[in-house]
Amino acid sequence: MSIREKNTKERILDEALKLFAQSGYMGTSMNDIADRMGVTKAALYKHYKSKQEILDSIVEKMNRMDKERVKEYDMPEGNMKEVVEGYRSTALDKIKEFTKVQFLHWTKEEFPCCFRKMLTLEQYRDPEMAKLYQNYLSGGPLAYIENVFQGLIEHKEEAGQIALEFYGPIFLLYSIYDGAEDKERIIELVEKHVERFSEQFMDKKEGDSRC
């Protein structure tokens, strides 16, 4: 694939996702994408055979971005056991920083922000979108965080509640961010939540270790 073709394919993904975020995946046609690109429908089909192929490529790009971000911030990778072990030796400040990075990723970076909006729009209309929404934004992150906490606390049965207390406000703030006039204040709320939660979590761990 030439650099020019690669750039064209990437631009199609970007423009298609913007349309999906505005009108929904179901409400956007290949004609709409071609019009947005300023090309014929036939020219668009030279790069992607269908709207489903565009969506699959968007998901692949999201996964690549996730892996690149984890590597950039040197966060734990591997199977769940390896990830938990990694978090045990990871400085708390690093975890707090990465939590903010994740929030900014989903709100300020255009591609993932449009992806989040698309899934939010379509989760009630399409089972596949509902599954993606769960995996990326709700049940998936919550289950991941619960697994991490199970490896970090003494009373593992409390991990689910602790994960909910941590991720619940962050999940809510995604929605508040979109309609907020002062978006920087929402980011500050995320930082304050993570800071306060970290302090309470460390106090609880120290209290458990003394029992």
C-alpha beads as a LAMMPS data file, in Angstrom:
LAMMPS data file: protein, C-alpha beads

211 atoms
210 bonds

1 atom types
1 bond types

-500.0 500.0 xlo xhi
-500.0 500.0 ylo yhi
-500.0 500.0 zlo zhi

Masses

1 110.0

Atoms # bond

1 1 1 0.000 0.000 0.000
2 1 1 1.392 3.404 -0.992
3 1 1 1.674 6.257 1.509
4 1 1 -0.926 8.194 -0.463
5 1 1 -3.394 5.305 -0.367
6 1 1 -2.754 4.778 3.328
7 1 1 -3.390 8.463 4.026
8 1 1 -6.623 8.320 1.999
9 1 1 -7.832 5.263 3.931
10 1 1 -7.056 7.000 7.232
11 1 1 -8.895 10.140 6.131
12 1 1 -11.929 8.053 5.176
13 1 1 -11.961 6.558 8.679
14 1 1 -11.705 10.008 10.258
15 1 1 -14.473 11.549 8.167
16 1 1 -16.746 8.506 8.381
17 1 1 -16.440 8.416 12.163
18 1 1 -17.323 12.115 12.402
19 1 1 -20.505 11.353 10.473
20 1 1 -21.223 8.311 12.656
21 1 1 -20.861 10.501 15.749
22 1 1 -23.268 13.101 14.345
23 1 1 -25.919 11.003 12.607
24 1 1 -25.240 7.543 13.991
25 1 1 -23.764 4.555 12.208
26 1 1 -27.226 3.385 11.124
27 1 1 -28.112 6.853 9.851
28 1 1 -25.015 7.266 7.683
29 1 1 -24.726 5.766 4.201
30 1 1 -21.735 5.129 1.964
31 1 1 -23.111 7.959 -0.199
32 1 1 -22.900 10.293 2.791
33 1 1 -19.276 9.307 3.371
34 1 1 -18.409 9.751 -0.305
35 1 1 -20.041 13.204 -0.319
36 1 1 -18.113 14.146 2.824
37 1 1 -14.883 13.055 1.128
38 1 1 -15.766 14.827 -2.115
39 1 1 -15.400 11.632 -4.151
40 1 1 -17.708 9.278 -6.015
41 1 1 -19.176 6.236 -4.319
42 1 1 -17.176 4.060 -6.741
43 1 1 -13.941 5.761 -5.633
44 1 1 -14.847 5.113 -1.995
45 1 1 -15.424 1.408 -2.702
46 1 1 -11.859 1.125 -4.004
47 1 1 -10.675 1.620 -0.419
48 1 1 -13.469 0.004 1.605
49 1 1 -15.940 -2.576 0.345
50 1 1 -18.675 -1.697 2.826
51 1 1 -19.676 0.442 5.776
52 1 1 -19.057 -2.597 7.997
53 1 1 -15.461 -2.758 6.771
54 1 1 -15.045 0.909 7.680
55 1 1 -16.412 0.200 11.160
56 1 1 -14.106 -2.807 11.575
57 1 1 -11.139 -0.626 10.601
58 1 1 -12.216 2.047 13.089
59 1 1 -12.286 -0.562 15.871
60 1 1 -8.838 -1.825 14.803
61 1 1 -7.501 1.720 14.965
62 1 1 -8.980 2.196 18.435
63 1 1 -7.250 -1.001 19.596
64 1 1 -3.921 0.179 18.145
65 1 1 -4.303 3.509 19.917
66 1 1 -4.992 1.694 23.211
67 1 1 -1.844 -0.418 22.882
68 1 1 0.278 2.577 21.918
69 1 1 -0.989 4.575 24.910
70 1 1 -0.272 1.732 27.334
71 1 1 3.267 1.450 25.983
72 1 1 3.817 5.216 26.014
73 1 1 2.942 5.434 29.708
74 1 1 4.602 2.117 30.561
75 1 1 1.458 0.613 32.059
76 1 1 1.129 -3.134 32.828
77 1 1 0.449 -5.444 29.864
78 1 1 -0.172 -9.160 29.293
79 1 1 -2.775 -11.513 30.742
80 1 1 -4.800 -10.449 33.774
81 1 1 -2.396 -12.086 36.227
82 1 1 0.548 -10.229 34.689
83 1 1 -1.413 -6.966 34.662
84 1 1 -2.305 -7.294 38.356
85 1 1 1.315 -8.053 39.242
86 1 1 2.327 -5.003 37.236
87 1 1 -0.090 -2.757 39.107
88 1 1 1.250 -3.986 42.436
89 1 1 4.647 -2.532 41.558
90 1 1 3.368 0.571 39.759
91 1 1 3.595 3.889 41.593
92 1 1 0.225 5.337 42.593
93 1 1 1.072 8.686 40.974
94 1 1 1.577 6.880 37.685
95 1 1 -1.839 5.253 37.919
96 1 1 -3.443 8.619 38.690
97 1 1 -1.714 10.213 35.718
98 1 1 -2.847 7.442 33.380
99 1 1 -6.453 7.758 34.597
100 1 1 -6.434 11.418 33.556
101 1 1 -4.811 10.469 30.245
102 1 1 -7.623 7.979 29.639
103 1 1 -10.275 10.600 30.354
104 1 1 -8.642 13.081 27.978
105 1 1 -8.345 10.336 25.379
106 1 1 -12.108 9.767 25.405
107 1 1 -13.076 13.457 25.549
108 1 1 -10.463 15.693 23.918
109 1 1 -8.907 13.467 21.252
110 1 1 -11.174 13.717 18.222
111 1 1 -11.079 10.117 16.972
112 1 1 -11.828 8.321 20.288
113 1 1 -14.257 11.077 21.286
114 1 1 -16.262 10.514 18.082
115 1 1 -16.062 6.762 18.655
116 1 1 -17.526 7.201 22.148
117 1 1 -20.328 9.416 20.827
118 1 1 -21.134 6.951 18.055
119 1 1 -21.419 4.070 20.517
120 1 1 -23.541 6.169 22.862
121 1 1 -25.936 6.977 20.009
122 1 1 -26.164 3.448 18.643
123 1 1 -26.068 1.225 21.733
124 1 1 -29.879 0.925 21.864
125 1 1 -30.355 0.342 18.138
126 1 1 -27.778 -2.277 17.246
127 1 1 -26.621 -5.321 19.293
128 1 1 -23.070 -5.096 17.928
129 1 1 -22.822 -1.444 18.940
130 1 1 -24.244 -2.307 22.356
131 1 1 -21.504 -4.901 22.764
132 1 1 -18.815 -2.413 21.728
133 1 1 -20.254 0.169 24.137
134 1 1 -20.087 -2.343 26.975
135 1 1 -16.555 -3.448 26.102
136 1 1 -15.063 0.011 25.719
137 1 1 -17.016 2.270 28.050
138 1 1 -19.102 0.529 30.713
139 1 1 -19.017 -3.134 31.715
140 1 1 -15.605 -3.839 30.196
141 1 1 -13.644 -1.131 32.054
142 1 1 -15.540 -1.861 35.279
143 1 1 -14.712 -5.589 35.105
144 1 1 -11.068 -4.807 34.310
145 1 1 -10.782 -2.459 37.293
146 1 1 -12.497 -5.002 39.552
147 1 1 -9.960 -7.670 38.521
148 1 1 -7.108 -5.280 39.269
149 1 1 -8.491 -4.459 42.724
150 1 1 -8.975 -8.155 43.484
151 1 1 -5.219 -8.482 43.192
152 1 1 -4.495 -5.397 45.278
153 1 1 -6.754 -5.723 48.330
154 1 1 -6.987 -8.250 51.127
155 1 1 -10.787 -8.643 51.081
156 1 1 -11.362 -9.626 47.457
157 1 1 -15.148 -9.705 47.839
158 1 1 -15.038 -5.910 48.152
159 1 1 -13.300 -5.432 44.786
160 1 1 -16.537 -4.988 42.822
161 1 1 -17.819 -2.226 45.082
162 1 1 -14.456 -0.474 45.146
163 1 1 -14.242 -0.622 41.341
164 1 1 -17.732 0.894 41.108
165 1 1 -16.794 3.677 43.515
166 1 1 -13.744 4.447 41.395
167 1 1 -15.161 4.169 37.874
168 1 1 -18.768 5.277 38.463
169 1 1 -17.991 9.018 38.790
170 1 1 -15.587 8.889 35.834
171 1 1 -18.243 7.223 33.672
172 1 1 -20.761 9.909 34.678
173 1 1 -18.298 12.707 33.924
174 1 1 -17.922 11.500 30.324
175 1 1 -21.563 12.439 29.740
176 1 1 -21.367 15.680 31.703
177 1 1 -18.255 16.728 29.737
178 1 1 -20.062 16.735 26.383
179 1 1 -22.658 19.301 27.459
180 1 1 -20.484 21.345 29.829
181 1 1 -19.554 24.915 28.940
182 1 1 -16.526 24.814 31.244
183 1 1 -14.907 21.558 30.150
184 1 1 -11.701 22.245 32.071
185 1 1 -13.724 22.158 35.287
186 1 1 -14.850 18.622 34.426
187 1 1 -11.230 17.567 33.998
188 1 1 -10.457 19.112 37.386
189 1 1 -13.314 17.084 38.896
190 1 1 -11.783 13.917 37.462
191 1 1 -8.407 14.800 38.985
192 1 1 -9.966 15.578 42.368
193 1 1 -11.985 12.370 42.327
194 1 1 -8.910 10.261 41.547
195 1 1 -6.868 12.054 44.212
196 1 1 -9.545 11.636 46.872
197 1 1 -10.194 8.021 45.957
198 1 1 -6.448 7.264 46.098
199 1 1 -6.154 8.739 49.579
200 1 1 -9.167 6.781 50.838
201 1 1 -7.940 3.590 49.187
202 1 1 -4.481 3.857 50.764
203 1 1 -6.024 4.599 54.190
204 1 1 -8.209 1.499 53.835
205 1 1 -5.254 -0.689 52.817
206 1 1 -3.216 0.536 55.771
207 1 1 -6.184 -0.084 58.083
208 1 1 -6.648 -3.614 56.730
209 1 1 -2.959 -4.413 57.148
210 1 1 -3.126 -3.422 60.833
211 1 1 -6.078 -5.727 61.513

Bonds

1 1 1 2
2 1 2 3
3 1 3 4
4 1 4 5
5 1 5 6
6 1 6 7
7 1 7 8
8 1 8 9
9 1 9 10
10 1 10 11
11 1 11 12
12 1 12 13
13 1 13 14
14 1 14 15
15 1 15 16
16 1 16 17
17 1 17 18
18 1 18 19
19 1 19 20
20 1 20 21
21 1 21 22
22 1 22 23
23 1 23 24
24 1 24 25
25 1 25 26
26 1 26 27
27 1 27 28
28 1 28 29
29 1 29 30
30 1 30 31
31 1 31 32
32 1 32 33
33 1 33 34
34 1 34 35
35 1 35 36
36 1 36 37
37 1 37 38
38 1 38 39
39 1 39 40
40 1 40 41
41 1 41 42
42 1 42 43
43 1 43 44
44 1 44 45
45 1 45 46
46 1 46 47
47 1 47 48
48 1 48 49
49 1 49 50
50 1 50 51
51 1 51 52
52 1 52 53
53 1 53 54
54 1 54 55
55 1 55 56
56 1 56 57
57 1 57 58
58 1 58 59
59 1 59 60
60 1 60 61
61 1 61 62
62 1 62 63
63 1 63 64
64 1 64 65
65 1 65 66
66 1 66 67
67 1 67 68
68 1 68 69
69 1 69 70
70 1 70 71
71 1 71 72
72 1 72 73
73 1 73 74
74 1 74 75
75 1 75 76
76 1 76 77
77 1 77 78
78 1 78 79
79 1 79 80
80 1 80 81
81 1 81 82
82 1 82 83
83 1 83 84
84 1 84 85
85 1 85 86
86 1 86 87
87 1 87 88
88 1 88 89
89 1 89 90
90 1 90 91
91 1 91 92
92 1 92 93
93 1 93 94
94 1 94 95
95 1 95 96
96 1 96 97
97 1 97 98
98 1 98 99
99 1 99 100
100 1 100 101
101 1 101 102
102 1 102 103
103 1 103 104
104 1 104 105
105 1 105 106
106 1 106 107
107 1 107 108
108 1 108 109
109 1 109 110
110 1 110 111
111 1 111 112
112 1 112 113
113 1 113 114
114 1 114 115
115 1 115 116
116 1 116 117
117 1 117 118
118 1 118 119
119 1 119 120
120 1 120 121
121 1 121 122
122 1 122 123
123 1 123 124
124 1 124 125
125 1 125 126
126 1 126 127
127 1 127 128
128 1 128 129
129 1 129 130
130 1 130 131
131 1 131 132
132 1 132 133
133 1 133 134
134 1 134 135
135 1 135 136
136 1 136 137
137 1 137 138
138 1 138 139
139 1 139 140
140 1 140 141
141 1 141 142
142 1 142 143
143 1 143 144
144 1 144 145
145 1 145 146
146 1 146 147
147 1 147 148
148 1 148 149
149 1 149 150
150 1 150 151
151 1 151 152
152 1 152 153
153 1 153 154
154 1 154 155
155 1 155 156
156 1 156 157
157 1 157 158
158 1 158 159
159 1 159 160
160 1 160 161
161 1 161 162
162 1 162 163
163 1 163 164
164 1 164 165
165 1 165 166
166 1 166 167
167 1 167 168
168 1 168 169
169 1 169 170
170 1 170 171
171 1 171 172
172 1 172 173
173 1 173 174
174 1 174 175
175 1 175 176
176 1 176 177
177 1 177 178
178 1 178 179
179 1 179 180
180 1 180 181
181 1 181 182
182 1 182 183
183 1 183 184
184 1 184 185
185 1 185 186
186 1 186 187
187 1 187 188
188 1 188 189
189 1 189 190
190 1 190 191
191 1 191 192
192 1 192 193
193 1 193 194
194 1 194 195
195 1 195 196
196 1 196 197
197 1 197 198
198 1 198 199
199 1 199 200
200 1 200 201
201 1 201 202
202 1 202 203
203 1 203 204
204 1 204 205
205 1 205 206
206 1 206 207
207 1 207 208
208 1 208 209
209 1 209 210
210 1 210 211
